[in-house]
C-alpha cells in the first residue's frame, strides 16, 4: 500500500474543483485530509455538470475530487463552530484553502494568525489570480482564466476562433501544482522546522501550461498571429503536425518528414514540398494531406502509415478511451464500492511508486460522515458532541437520517 504521506494531517477549507482535487492527490498518498464543510455541504456536492448527473444522489464532481478524505460539517459563522475549527487546526501540519482571498482572514484563520500559534504550519492558498494585485477580487474560474491567459486563443483555429480546452485543464494543473507546493514545503520543514505559505493561482497555472509556446513567442521575432491554421495542432507547429479527417473518423499525424509522408500517401503534391516549406507553407501542405487522408478509413490508413514510420494515432472518443488496451494495462480507471453501496468508477491516481498505485481507502464520503470521529479526536466528549449537534453547530451523518438540504449552486467562485 502506498501511504507515503501517512502521519501528515491536512485541514481543508476547499470547494469547487481546484482545491479539492489538489488535496485529493495528497489524500491518495496517505495524508489524513479533514474536509471542513458548511452544514449543507461543499459546493461540489451539488454540481453534476450541465445535466446535473448524479450517482445515488452524489454529484459526479464530488465523486471526482473527494475520495480518501474525512468529512466534518461545521457552522463556521458561529463562535462555537469557529472554536471547533481552531481545535482541529491545532493538530494539523497543513491548512489549505481555495476560498477567495480574505475569507479565512475574516474568520481569524489567516496565515499570519495561525503561524504565530504554530510556526511550523504549512498554509496552502489556491486562488484565481493570486493573493493580491489588481484582479484579486475578480471571480477566478477555469474558463475565464483560459480566456485571459491566451490558452483559448491558441487552442482555437482560424476557422473556429478562440476555443477552450475541453476539460477544466487549468483547474487540474493548478491542483497538481498545489499538491506539489505543499509537499515541497513539508520537505523543507523536515530539514529546517520552518513553516511556509504556499500560493498557487489559476492564472499562474494557465501560464505554466503554456511554457513552451510562450517561451517561443517571447523570444526572437514574433509571429503575426498565435492562432493555428486549419488542421495544424498549434500556432508554432509545422505541417503536417495536426488532426485530419478520414472517411470514418480522424487521424492525428505527428512526427513525419514530408518525403516519407508523400510516399505513404502516394501524393506527388505532398512530396513536391521541401522540408524548408513545412512551416512557411504549412496551410498548403496540410490541405494536400487532408485531401488524401479523406479518401480512406482510419483502419485502412494506419498500416500504411506504420509501414512508412509515420507517427500517428486514431483520435479516440471516450468510448474508445475506456476500451483502450494500454489504458486497461495501466489501470487508469478503478471501480470501487461507493459510500452509498453503488459501485463507482473513478480515475485512478496517475503515479506509481515502486510499481505500486496509491490505494483508495475511502470513497467520497457522505456529508459529516466523520464529524463525531474528528470531534472526539479534538477532545470533545459524547455529551458535548450531542449538544453541538442539537444546537445546529455541527452536522453528524447518521445512516437512515434524512439528508441535509442541498446547497444552492452558484457558478462562480
Secondary structure, DSSP 8 states (H G I E B T S, - for coil): -B-TTTT-EEEEE--TTHHHHHHHHHHHTT-EEEEEE-TT--GGGG--TTTT-EETTEEHHHHHH-TTEEEEEE-TTSHHHHHHHHHHHTT-SEEEE-S-TTHHHHTT--HHHHHHH-TT-EEEEEESS-SSSTTTTS---HHHHHHHTTHHHHHSBTTTBS---SS-HHHHHHHHHHHHHHHHHHHHHHHH---EEEEEEHHHHHHHHTHHHHHHHHSSS--S--SB-TTBSSTT--TT-EEEE-SSSEEEE-S--HHHHHHHHT-HHHHTS-TTHHHHTHHHHHHHHHHHHTTS-HHHHHHHHHHTT--EEE---HHHHHH-HHHHHTT-EEEEE-TTSSEEEEE--S-EETTEEB---S-S--TTTTHHHHHHHTT--HHHHHHHHHTTSEE---TTS---------S--
